[in-house]
Amino acid sequence: MNKSELIHKVSECCGMSQKDVGSCLNSIIETIQKELSDGEDVVIPGFGSFSVTERSARQARNFQTGKMMKIPATKTVKFKVGKTLKDAVK
């Protein structure tokens, strides 16, 4: 399912226009991005939680040349599935 299909399904369930649902979905995504970029966790009970973790710098091998290269430290987003969602998928 892509974003437009999600908007269509939600609009059918809620009786709202697709334009309104699209605006709400975009606002939710922007809010989650802003909170994560500020270093805050986002928890949606029953669905899951988003958090930012740091990956340390490490050495890796370039398989084409065989040379070792340094990969710098980065931040990444981690998602942990909530119990309700996990049980629904089983």
LINJO-V232276 format. One record per residue. PHI is phi in radians with two decimals (NA if undefined). PSI is psi in whole degrees, 0 to 359 (none if undefined). D_LAST is the distance of its C-alpha to the last C-alpha in Angstrom with 1 decimal. Layout:
phi->PHI psi->PSI d_last->D_LAST
phi->PHI psi->PSI d_last->D_LAST
//
This chain:
phi->NA psi->131 d_last->18.9
phi->-1.76 psi->182 d_last->22.0
phi->-1.09 psi->316 d_last->23.8
phi->-1.16 psi->324 d_last->26.0
phi->-1.17 psi->322 d_last->23.2
phi->-1.10 psi->315 d_last->21.4
phi->-1.05 psi->317 d_last->24.8
phi->-1.07 psi->314 d_last->25.4
phi->-1.10 psi->315 d_last->22.1
phi->-1.14 psi->320 d_last->22.8
phi->-1.14 psi->325 d_last->26.4
phi->-1.16 psi->318 d_last->25.6
phi->-1.19 psi->320 d_last->23.5
phi->-1.64 psi->345 d_last->26.0
phi->1.29 psi->21 d_last->29.2
phi->-1.74 psi->162 d_last->30.4
phi->-1.27 psi->155 d_last->32.1
phi->-1.13 psi->329 d_last->30.3
phi->-1.12 psi->316 d_last->33.0
phi->-1.16 psi->317 d_last->32.1
phi->-1.13 psi->320 d_last->28.4
phi->-1.08 psi->319 d_last->29.2
phi->-1.12 psi->317 d_last->31.5
phi->-1.11 psi->315 d_last->29.0
phi->-1.09 psi->317 d_last->26.3
phi->-1.09 psi->321 d_last->29.0
phi->-1.12 psi->320 d_last->30.1
phi->-1.11 psi->314 d_last->26.7
phi->-1.11 psi->316 d_last->26.4
phi->-1.10 psi->320 d_last->30.0
phi->-1.14 psi->317 d_last->29.6
phi->-1.09 psi->316 d_last->26.6
phi->-1.07 psi->317 d_last->28.7
phi->-1.13 psi->315 d_last->31.8
phi->-1.11 psi->317 d_last->30.2
phi->-1.16 psi->321 d_last->28.7
phi->-1.19 psi->336 d_last->32.0
phi->-1.47 psi->0 d_last->33.7
phi->1.54 psi->8 d_last->31.7
phi->-1.59 psi->151 d_last->29.7
phi->-1.53 psi->152 d_last->26.0
phi->-2.11 psi->119 d_last->24.0
phi->-2.05 psi->126 d_last->21.4
phi->-2.04 psi->102 d_last->19.4
phi->-0.96 psi->133 d_last->18.0
phi->1.51 psi->336 d_last->14.4
phi->-1.75 psi->305 d_last->14.1
phi->2.77 psi->186 d_last->15.5
phi->-2.38 psi->142 d_last->18.8
phi->-1.86 psi->137 d_last->21.2
phi->-2.56 psi->160 d_last->24.0
phi->-1.79 psi->130 d_last->26.8
phi->-2.13 psi->159 d_last->27.4
phi->-1.89 psi->135 d_last->30.4
phi->-1.75 psi->131 d_last->30.7
phi->-1.34 psi->161 d_last->33.9
phi->-1.15 psi->149 d_last->36.4
phi->-2.67 psi->166 d_last->36.3
phi->-1.71 psi->142 d_last->38.1
phi->-2.48 psi->161 d_last->36.7
phi->-1.81 psi->132 d_last->38.4
phi->-1.41 psi->113 d_last->39.3
phi->-1.23 psi->338 d_last->38.7
phi->-1.29 psi->320 d_last->41.2
phi->-1.83 psi->340 d_last->44.1
phi->1.45 psi->358 d_last->43.0
phi->-1.45 psi->149 d_last->44.0
phi->-1.41 psi->143 d_last->42.2
phi->-2.37 psi->154 d_last->41.3
phi->-1.68 psi->128 d_last->40.3
phi->-1.77 psi->123 d_last->37.1
phi->-1.24 psi->162 d_last->37.7
phi->-1.16 psi->143 d_last->35.5
phi->-2.46 psi->165 d_last->33.2
phi->-1.82 psi->146 d_last->30.8
phi->-2.46 psi->160 d_last->27.2
phi->-1.69 psi->135 d_last->24.3
phi->-2.05 psi->138 d_last->21.3
phi->-2.07 psi->128 d_last->18.0
phi->-1.98 psi->124 d_last->15.8
phi->-1.24 psi->138 d_last->12.5
phi->-1.38 psi->161 d_last->12.6
phi->-1.10 psi->318 d_last->10.7
phi->-1.08 psi->316 d_last->10.2
phi->-1.16 psi->318 d_last->8.8
phi->-1.06 psi->316 d_last->6.5
phi->-1.17 psi->324 d_last->5.3
phi->-1.17 psi->328 d_last->5.6
phi->-1.35 psi->329 d_last->3.8
phi->-1.07 psi->none d_last->0.0
//
